[in-house]
């Protein structure tokens, strides 16, 4: 089964991807209910528009591969929600809600067991964890019933505004690949697994138009933050004159290797392990490409990105960066404002970067901006020459 599944079925339940039209049911039975949200990090929604906005954010996360939510239905009615947020390529964090009328029937543990079994079919996934308020005994029992084990207690860890204004102690629960009955991950055996990022299919053609123009005279490109590797095989196939060098963190390399092996292109090189804050390969690249990375990096990593860039480049060279940017300290669209809110909720170091600040870093390293091209979905392609 491909990840993420749009639907999962259990003997009693249907788990499915939310739709914007689900907002009223979710508001009435889950997000607006004080009993449901008691142990959550936000107060009950007072208005339907808040739930609509939350579903929009959830769908945005789904499309970006950053997290997934499934509504739980019994006999055609929405009764709950399960959520997995990607913390690291190998790590997901669990969240759940269930309407009080369906408590005590084992429905959530049934849904969760099905989701866990499906999630661990991703070879890169090693661990799923959950945080549970120390007083939420029913959820603790449910997690244990679904196969998670308590690993410890985190003091003054999470703010639950519906209970107290002070951070609450939390119980840490987790299940690992070996707990789930699978052997520990062996990276060299992962070539059969190809992770999927749905956004690639939407943005690859507009990006390719930019690369065709600006990489026409280039020979060797270094991609920073190759993600799944899907961009690499699409661009390398369309631009056969380029030698394409992927790079990523160690835990993400097996998925890239799988895509490169499946495409078997003569102009893709074995992917490199790369941390932008540490020395880069000095192999005479005359092009660098990076997509949707600056808003994930901490700002000090963005600074290091530009500081280390000249070491990897030989003149003349081009730099192309794709992603969302703010201008004059302002969001370019309401959807970008929502996306930035979601980014910062997942980590205070993340966020959409200011165009002017990024250009200042590039200027300091001797790069000259030659194009700022508008792209679909309120993204940009920034192009520098070196």
N, C-alpha and C positions, 0 to 999 in steps of 0.2 A: 504493500500500500504506500502511495506517495505521501510525503509529508508537506504541509499539514492536511489531514483529511477534512473535507468539507462536511462529512457526516460519519457518525459511528452509531452502531446499534448494539444494544444489550437486550437481554430477555424482556425487560420492562420499559426501556427508555430509548429515546433518540437524542443524540448529541449532534448539533449542527451549527454551522457558522451563522452568526447573527446577521440580520438584515436591518436597514434603517426603519422598516415598517414594524419592527418588533418593539420600538421604543415604548409604546403605551403599555404593553403587557409587562415589560421589564420594570417600568416605573411603578405600576400598580402592585406588583407582586414581590419585587426585589429591591430596587434602588431607592424607592420611597418608603420602605418599611423599616421602622425603628428596630424591630427585633432582628431583622436580617443584617442590618449594618452595625449592630452594637459593637462587635469586635473588629470593625474595619477602620482603616486610617482616614476615613472621610465621613462627614455627617450625611444623614439621609437627604436625598434630593428633594428639594421643596417644589420644584417645577419640572414639568415634562421636558422642557428645553435642555435641562441639565443632562437628562438621560440620553436625549438625542445626540448631544455633544459627545457624551461618553462613548456611545456606540460608534460615532464617526471616528473617534480616536482609536477605538479598538480595531476597526476595519483598516485604518491607516497603518497601525502596527502590524496587522496581518499581512498587508501588501508589502511592507518593508522587511518582513521576516524577523521582526523584533519581538513578537509575542502573538499569542492566539487565544481567542475566547470562543467557547462553545456554549450555546444555550442548551439546557436540558429540558426535554419535553416528555411528558407522560400522557398518553391518550390525546395527543394533539395540543396540549396546554403547556405553556412555559412554566416550569416549576423551579428552575435553578440555573446556575452558570458555573462553568469551570474555566480557569484561565491558566496559561503557562506563559511566563515572561522569560525571554532569553537574557540571562545575566552574562554568560560567557558561552562560547561555542559548545562547550561540554556541559554546561550547567543551565537548568531551567528552574524557575521558582513558581510554585503552585498557589493559586487563590481559588476560593469557591464561595458560592452563596446558594442557599436553598430556602424556599418559602416555608414558613413555620407549619403550615397545614400538612406538610409532607415529611416533617422530622420523625425520626424514630422508626423508619421503615427500611433502613439499609439502602436507600436509593443513591445517596451520594457516594458511598463506598463502592457500589456497583458501577456507577458511572466512572469513578476514578480508576478503578482497576482496569477497565477497558481502555481508558486513555493512556495509562501508564504503559500497558502492554504495547500499544501502538507507538507511543513516543520512543520507546527503547529500540524500535526498529531502525532508528537513525544511528548508524554506526558511530558517529562522532559524540553522541550523547553519553555521558558518564554518570550524571547525578541529577536528581530532581529533589528539591527541598521545599519545605513549607515552614512558616513561622506561625505559632499558635499562642494566643494570650494564655497566661497561666491559669486564668479562671474559666477558660472556655473548654471545659472538660468533655463536652459532647463532641467537639471538633477533634480533640486529642484522641478520643476513642475511635472516631471515624478514620483518622489517618492511620492509626495502628491496624485497624481492621483491613484497610486497603494495602497494607504491607510496608508502610513507612516506620522507621525506628526513631525513637527519641535519642538525640545525640547530646543534649545539654540544655542549659538555661542561660539566656542572655539578659543580663541585668539592665534595667532602664533603657531598653532598646528601641521601642516603637511607641509613637504617640497614637493613642486611641481616643479621639476627642469626645466620643459618645460616653466614655467612662470617666476619664480624668484629664486634667490639663497637664499632667506630668507623664513622661515616658513610662511605658509599662514593661515589666519583665515578660519575656517571650520564651516559649519552648521551641527548640529547633528540632524539626523532624526531617528525615531524608531517606531516600531509597537510591541505591546505586545500581549500576549495570550488573554487577556480580550478585547483588541482592535479588535482582529480577530474574536470576537464573541464567544469565549470559556470561560468558567469560570476559575478563577485562579486555579492553580495546587493544588491538595490535595494529598499529598504524600501517605497517607494510601490507596488511591484508585488506585494506580498505578500498582498493581500486575498483571494486564492484559497486560502490555506493556513490551516488552523485546528488549532493544537496541541491535544493532548488530555491531560488529567490525570484518570486513572481514579478517583482518590479523590473527585472532585467528585460523581460520580453516587451515591456512598455517603453523603456528609455533607450534601448540599444541602438535603434535606427536613428533617432535624432542625434545621439552622441556620435555615431559613425559618420554622419554628415560633416561634423566638425573635424573629426580625425582625418577623414579623407583629404580635407583641405590643408590642415596644418601639419600633418605628418607625411605629406606627399614626398618630401625630400629627405625624410629621416630614414635611418637604417635599423636602429636598435632602441626599443622602448622599455623602460622600467615602469611597471604598474605597482603603485603603492597601495596596499590594502585590496588584494584581488578578490576577497570575499569567497564566493563559491567557485570562481573560475569561469563562470558562464560568459561574462564580458570578454574574457581573454580569448576564448575559442571563437566567438563571433567576430571579434575585431581582427584576429589573426587570419581567419579564413578570408575575410573581405579585403585585407591589406597584406597580401602575400610577400610584398617587398620588405616587410618589417620582421625582425626577430623580436618576439614578444616574451618579456621576462616577467613572470608573476612573482609577487612577494606577499607574505602574510605571517601572522603569528604561527608558532609551531602546531598548535592544536587544530588549526584550520587547513593546514597543508594537505592532509589526505583527501579531503573533498575536492580540492583543486586538482590534485594528481588524478583523481578519478575522471574528471571532465577532460583533462588534457589527454589521458589515455584513450578515452572513448572517441575523441575527435581525431587523434593520431595525425596532427598537422605537422609538417616538416619545419615550420618556423616558430614553434613554441618551445621554450627552454624549460628544463626542470625548475619548479618553483623554489624560491629562496625563503628561508626564515629571515624576517626583518622586523626589528623594533626601531621605530623612527627616532627614538632618543639615543640609539647606539650607532656605532659606525655603519655606514652603508657600503654596499659593494662599489668599488671604483673600477668599473669595467667599460668606461667610454660610452655611456648612453648619450644619444642625441635627442631623446624624447622621454618625458615622464608624464604618466597619466594617473589620475586618482579620482575615484568616484565615491561620493557619499562617505567621506572619511573625516573631514575637518570638524564636523559637528559631533562626531563620536569621540575624537581625541580630546584630552585635556588641553587647555590653552598652552601650557608649557610644551606639550608635544607638537602642537601646531607651530610654535616658534622653532623647535628643533627641526621640524620638517623643512623649513626654509633655510635654516642655518646649514644643514647638511646637504642640501640639494646641490650646490655648486661642486661638491666633491665627486658626485656621481656623473656630472654632465661634462661633455666636451662641446665647445662652441663650433658652429652655431647650433642651438638646441631650442626645443619648444617644451613648454609645460602647459598641460591642459587639466583643469580641475572642474569637476561637475558636482553640483549640489545646490542646496538653498543658501541664500545670503540675505542679510539685512542691509538696508541702505539708509545712511543718515541716522542710524540707531533705531530704525523703524522696520517692522515686519512688512514684507511685500504683499502679503495676503492673509486673510483670516486663517486659512488652512496652515500656513507656515507658523502663525502664532500658536495654533493648537499643537502642531508638531513640536515646537520648541518647548511647550509646556510638558508634553509627554517625555521629551528627551531629558529634561531636568528632573522630572519625577523619577527617572531611572538612574540618575547620577548627577550630582550637583556640578560635576566637572564638564558635563556635556551641554551643547546648545548651538543654535545657529550662529555662525560667526558674522561679524560686521565686515562688509566688503572693504571699507576704508582701512580697517586694521590689518586685514590680510594683505591688501596691496602694499601697505607700509612695510610689512615683513619682506615681501618680494622685492620692493625697491631697494631695501637695505642690502640685498644680496646681488644687486646688479641686474635684476630681471626687469623687462619693460612690458607692461600690459599692452597688447595689441587688439584684443577683442573681448567684449563682455556680451555674450549672446544669450538672449532669452530662450528658454527651453520649456517643454510642456510641464504641467503640474507645478508651476511657480519655481522652477529650478533655473540655474544658470550654467553656462560653460564659460569659464574664464581662461584666456589664453595669453601666455607670456612668451617672449623670446629672450634668449640668453646668449 
